[in-house]
Amino acid sequence: MTDTEQRINQWFASHMEHTAQAASTAGPAIEQVAQAFVDALLQDGKIITCANGNANVLAQYFCTALLSRFDQDRPALPAINLGADATTYSAICRDNRFNDTFSRQVRAIGKPGDLLFVIVDDGHKANLIQAIQAAHDREMRIVVLSAREKSDITSLMHPEDHEIALNDLPPSEATPLLLVIINAFCDLIDHKLFGG
């Protein structure tokens, strides 16, 4: 076996190990989080997502699955990714207000009954913390999906909020697991709202 083949095999073996660990630790919370999404949608709320860097791809994927479809045709579900609007994002950053990139938008469009979905793949950033604080100010519930074990964000969570935290994985190893969890959310949301 070549060095390259060993490296590839090790990558898959590591992924399978992390997946098994995530299934045992995150599995029970996935249903609760999916129900929180469903509750917000049934109460005429919307889901607002935010994430930094590569995790923003996951936030957009989730919103696209809700707005378009996941596995079945069904009505569109209201979801907004705050990181998708590059013009607004850069305008807020331009004024040296990076920490306000998401909180400013949450305060403008969030309302009681909405849910803020925060995805963290590389540590907890000040702009995500401020977004959570802004969402609480707007009487919104929070869901955090993180590659990091509970940390400073955990202290911000209210009893009605939810956090799923993986075992301090680097982003390259966490991203596939975060996507699996997001797909589980999408599947359960569809099942709970539309059956099938």
Sequence and secondary structure as in RCSB ss.txt:
>XXXX:A:sequence
MTDTEQRINQWFASHMEHTAQAASTAGPAIEQVAQAFVDALLQDGKIITCANGNANVLAQYFCTALLSRFDQDRP
ALPAINLGADATTYSAICRDNRFNDTFSRQVRAIGKPGDLLFVIVDDGHKANLIQAIQAAHDREMRIVVLSAREK
SDITSLMHPEDHEIALNDLPPSEATPLLLVIINAFCDLIDHKLFGG
>XXXX:A:secstr
  HHHHHHHHHHHHHHHHHHHHHHHHHHHHHHHHHHHHHHHHTT  EEEEE TTHHHHHHHHHHHHHT SSS   
   EEETTS HHHHHHHHHTT GGGTTHHHHHHH  TT EEEEEESSS  HHHHHHHHHHHHTT EEEEEESS S
 TTGGG  TT EEEE SS  HHHHHHHHHHHHHHHHHHHHHHHH  
